[in-house]
Amino acid sequence: MSLTKNHLIESIANICPTKKGSERVIENLLENIKSTLATGEDVLISGFGKFSVKDKKQRRGRNPSTGDDLILDARRVVTFNCSGSLRDRINGKLAD
């Protein structure tokens, strides 16, 4: 299951809109996103995009300073795919 905008709204609905409250809202939002991604789930924000966790395999690489070959460890990375509406807005196809 993906974390959606409604899940985020429900999570921060009880926090007041003061400066301190706004800080708490943002911190709560970012913590929700980080904890969801840490479990391997996707974060889907309608009209904005989708954050996903991808597994990268171990691979051969090269040190650019010395030119020596080395093996890069397997790792997990976060990728982002923007929504069509965000892509259109970035490319100037939609007016505000």
N, C-alpha and C positions, 0 to 999 in steps of 0.2 A: 504494500500500500504506500502511495506517495503522500508526502506532507503537502497539503493544499493551502491556498489562501484562507479558506474557511477555518481550517485547523489553527492557523496562525491568529486569525481574528478572535476565535474563541479563547485561545491561550492568553492573549493580552487584553481582553475586553474589560477586566476589572481594574486596570491601572489608570490613574487620573492623568489629564493632559497638562500638567505643570512641567517646568523644565526638568526637575528631578524625576517626575513621572515619565517624561518623554525618554530620558536616559534609560530608565528601567525598561521601558517598552522596547527600545532598540536592543539593549543587552539581552532581554528575554527572547526577542526575535532571532538574534544571531546565535544564541545558545541553542534554541530549538533547531535551527538549521544545522549547526555543527553536530549536535547529538544525533539527529536523524541521519546525516551523512555517515557518521561514525558507525552506525549499525548496518550500513550498506544500502539503505533505502534511498529512493529518489526524492528530491524536493521540487514540486511543480507549483509555480506561481503563475496563475492564469494571466495572460496578457503581458507577461514578462519573460518567462522561460523555464527551463528545467535543468537542475543540477543533478548529475549522476556520478556514482563512484565506479571507476573502471579499474580492472586489474591489469597491470603491465607485467609481462614475463621478463625473466632474466635475459639480458642481451649483451652483446659485445659492443664496446664503445672505444673511444680513443681520447686520451688526455690532450687537449688542444695545445697546451704549453710545451709538452715534451714529445708528443706524437706517439707515446707508448700505448699499446693495446691494453684494455682492461675489461673486466666483466662488471656490468652494472646489475645490481640486485633487483629482484622482483619487488614491485611496489604497487600501491594503490594511489590513484590520482582522481581528482575531481574535475569533471568536464561540465561545460555549460553550453546548452543549445538554446538560443533565443527564440521567442515565439515569432510567428509570422507578422503579427501586428507591431512588435518591437522592431523587427528587421525593416519593415516598411517605414516606420517612423524615423529610424536611423538614416535610411536612404532618402528621406525627404518626400516620400510618397503620400504621407498623411499630414494634414494640417491640424493644429491643436484645436 
